[in-house]
Every structure is written in structure tokens, then in C-alpha cells.
Amino acid sequence: MNNNPTLHKQINEHPYPLLFVTISGAHLYGFPSPDSDFDLRGVHLLPIEDMIGLKSGQETVEKSEIYDGLEIDLVTHDASKFFGLMLKKNGYVMEQLLSPLVVHTTPEHEELKAIAPACLTRHHAHHYLGFAANQWRLFSKEEPPRVKPLLYVYRVLLTGIHLMKTGEIEANLVRLNETFQLSYLPELIVRKIEGTEKGTLDAVNMVFYQREYKRLLAELESAHGESTLPDVSTGKTALNDLLVRIRLGEKS
């Protein structure tokens, strides 16, 4: 549990009750720079009046400011929206839910994490394939190229491959590389950790990095084809039951 008082202050000031808040982004991925912002992600619960009346509440709450020298980006979704995203091929929400960097939690958060494996499908590979392609385009067009998008390319590809092969979400690149053993990653990670969010690469072997990108892309596509994960999520009933109980509890 993260006990940073500045992070907790933002949670205490949230307009709605929270089921959980975790840290995502570079801190979760294992390569935060000294100037990296804190990406807080979570789930809030709208009052029952906002669900059944004509006056609707905020389905998504977004807040980005600097507090005590820390840049904090907070995004939370109402439980209905978040639970719906869990039933789609959305790797982001699964990583946020299962992030070990917990700032705020509840018993419902634990229930939600227990349901998460039933929401994972082989089609989550498409999320990671698409995100990797976008980050590669960003990396290859920049002059000079930055470290961050390159690390994002490899992070999402390794997360996707690991998910397809094991059925488990792992978003931390350092831990992922304990399995994949890519010799060039530690140096890139150190450069990012010891540099800045916009840190660049002095000399880039673009041919090598592109070859690795294509190799890992092919490995993810192959792992997708061979994955034993189901085609369809089986978690809908459990999510629905949890949501109903949460809503009734809010009403009482």
C-alpha cells in the first residue's frame, strides 16, 4: 500500500466514494524517471440518484494538477463503465485493476480482482498489438528518438506475449525481462530511470530495434494463435452480481 500523503490527499478530495485507486504508467511499468508524473487510476461509485434520475453524475472523473511538486494525473470511472470495459479486450483496465501499487482499496476491490481472470481472453492480444504499433510509429518518426516510446513498445509486446502464454497480467518490464532475458533492455531502462520523461537516445541502431520489434510482434501473433485463453469472457455474471450488490449497498 502506497502511503504518500500527497496521493492520498487527491483521493480524499474525490467527489465520489472509491472502490480502489492504483498507480499505473511508468511507475507500474518499472521505468519511472525522476520527473515522471503519477498516473492514478481507479473506480468510483455514483450515487443511486445519479443512476435513476434525470440529473446524471460524472461517469468519468479526470483531474491533472501539480501538488507539492508532484504532477498527478487522476482518472476514475464509475463502476458500471469500468466493469463494462473489463468485458472488452481492454488491457489498460486489467492492468489498472491488478496493479500491485495500491493507494486505496476496499473489499469490493478484492472481489473484483478475483473476477478478473474470468474476463481475460485471447483477443486481448489485439490491444497489445495495436498499442505496440502506435508506439513504434511514434518512436520511429521522432528526431532525436526518445527512450520512453521505445520502452513502451517492448513493454506492451512482452506483456501481451506473457498474457497469451500464461493467462496472467504482468505490466512491469523489469519483471517481464526476468523471463525474456532481452540483453538490451536493462540499459534502456536505466537510461529512462536516470534521465527524464523526454530523454532521447544519442545513438540509435534503428535497424536492430526494428528487427526486435518485428520479431516480438510475430511472437505475440503466434502466441495469440496458440493461446489456451478463451475466446469469450466468462466473468459477466459475477461482475453483474457484484455491481448489483454495490448499487444496493449504496442505496441502503
N, C-alpha and C positions, 0 to 999 in steps of 0.2 A: 504494500500500500504506500503510495506516494503521499507524504505529509507536508509538502511545500505549502506554506500558509498563503502565498500569493495565488496559487492554483485553487486552493480551497475557497478563497475569497470570491472568486468568479462563480464557483458552484453555489455558494451561499446566496449570491445575488441573483441566481437564475429565477425567472418568473414562475416556473412550474416545478412540481415535485419531480425528482430524478430517479430513474431506475438504476442507472450506472453512468459513470464517466471514466473513460480511459484515455491514455496518451497514445496517439498514432504518429504518423510521419517519421521523420529522421530518427527520433529517439527510439521509436519502436523498431525501426529497420536496422539499428545498430551503428549508424554513422552520423550522429549529430555534430554539427560544427559549434564552436563557441557562441555564434550569433544565430543559431537555429531557433525558430520560434517553437512554441509548444502547441501542438495540434491536439486539442481536447475534443473528443467525440463521445456521444452518448445518446441516451433515450430519456425523454421526458414524458410526463403524463398530463394530458389536457383535462381540465375539469369536465365532469359529465355534462354541465350546462353548455359547454362549447361543442359538445358532440351531438346534442339533440336539438339545440336551439338554432335560431337564425343567425345569431352572432357567433362566428367561428373564431377559434383561437389560432395561435401560431403553430402550424403543423411542423415547421422547421424554424428553429431559433439560431441565428448566426450573429456572432459578435467577435470583432477583431480589434484589439487595442494593445497598448503598451502599459504594463503595470509594474512599478518598481524595477524598471529596466528590462523586464521580460516581455517579449511580444507573444501574446496569447491569442490563438485562433480557436474559438469555441463554436462547435456546430452540434446541435442535438435535433433529433426527430421525435415526433410523437410516436408512442408505442405502435399504433396501427400502421403508420408508414414504415417504421423500421422493420416490424415483423413481416410486412409485405415484401420488403427488399430482401429479407432473408430467404424468401421462397424463389428469388430470381438468381441468375448467375452473377451475383454481385460479390466479388471477393473483398471489396472495401469493408462492407458492413460486417462480414465474418471476421476479418482481421481486427476491426474495432471491438467487436463483442468479446473476442478471445484474447485481446491484448493482455499480457501479464503486468503491464504498467497501469495499475488501477489507482484512480484518485478517489472515486466514490462508488460504493457498491451497496446492494440490498439482497435479501433472499431471492427476489424475483430475478435478479441478475444471474444468480447461481442456477436457477431453473432454466433460464434462457440459454446459458452455456451448455447445460445438459442436453437441450434440444438441438443445439447447433449441428452435431454430426448427422442428424437425420435430414438436414437441409442442404447438405453438400452433394453435388452431382458432378459427373464427368464434364458437364457443359460449363462448369466454372473455368475450365481451361480457356474458353473464348475470352473471358475477362482479361486473363493474363497475357494472352496472345495479342489482343488489341492494345493493351496498355504498353506492352513492350515495343510494339511497332510505333506508337505515338512518341515514346521517349527516344527511340532511335532516330526518328526523323528530326526531333528537336536537337539531339546531340550532334548529328552529322551536319546540320545547317549552321551551327554556331561557329563564330570565328573571333577569338580562340574558343575551342570547345571547353565546356565546363565538366567538372568531375561529377556533380550531382546527377544529371540525367543519365550518364553512363552507368553509375551505380544503380539507379532506378531500373535501367534496362535489365541488368543481371539479377537484381533482387526479385523482380516480378517473374522472370523466367524460372529462376530456381524455386521460388515459392510455388509456382504452378506445377512444375515437374514433381516436386515433393508431395504436393496435394494429390496429384493423379496417381502416384505410386504408393502412397501410404494412407491416404484418406484423412490426413491431418494438415491443419493450417500452421505454417511457420513463416513469420514475416521478418525475422531477424537474420540479416545477411551473414553475420559472423557465425551464428549457429548453423545456418544452412551450409556454409562452406566447410564446416567440420565434416560434412558428408561428401560434398562435391570436390573439395580439395583443388580449387582453381588457384594456381600459384600467383596469379597477377592481382587477385582481389585484395589481399592484405595491404599492399602498398597503396592501392586506390582508396581503401577505407581510411588508412592513416592520413593520407593527404586531405581527405574530406574532414576528418575529426580535428586535425591540427590547423586547418585552413578556415575558409569562410563559406557561407552558403553559395556564393557566386564564384568560388575558387575555380581557376582554369588549369588546364594541363599544358605544361610548357612544350613538351614534345609528344606528339600523338602518332602511334603506329596505327593509322586508321584501317589499314588492310587487315592487321591482326584482330583488332576489336570487331570489325565487321564479320570476319570469319567466325569468331567466337559467338557473336550474336546469331548468325545464321545456323551455327551448329546447335546452340541451345534452343533456338526456335524449332528446329527439326526434332530435337529430343522431346520438347514439350508436345509437339503434334503427335509424335509416336506414343508418348505416354498417355495422351488423351485417347488414342485409338485402342490402347491395351488396358486402360484403367478398368478396375472392377467396381468403381463407384457407380451408383445407379443413374439411370437417365432422368429420373423424375424424383424430386424431393418427396420425402415421406413425413415431413415434420408439420404439415399444415394443421392437422387435428390438434396436436399438442400445443402449437402456437395459438390456435383459436381458443382452446380451453384456458390457457394462461391469460390471454388478453381479456376474456370474459371475466375471469376471477379478479383481475386487476381493476377492470372497469367497475364491477360491482363493489369492490372494496373502496374505490374512490367515491362511489355514490353513497355508501352507508355512513 
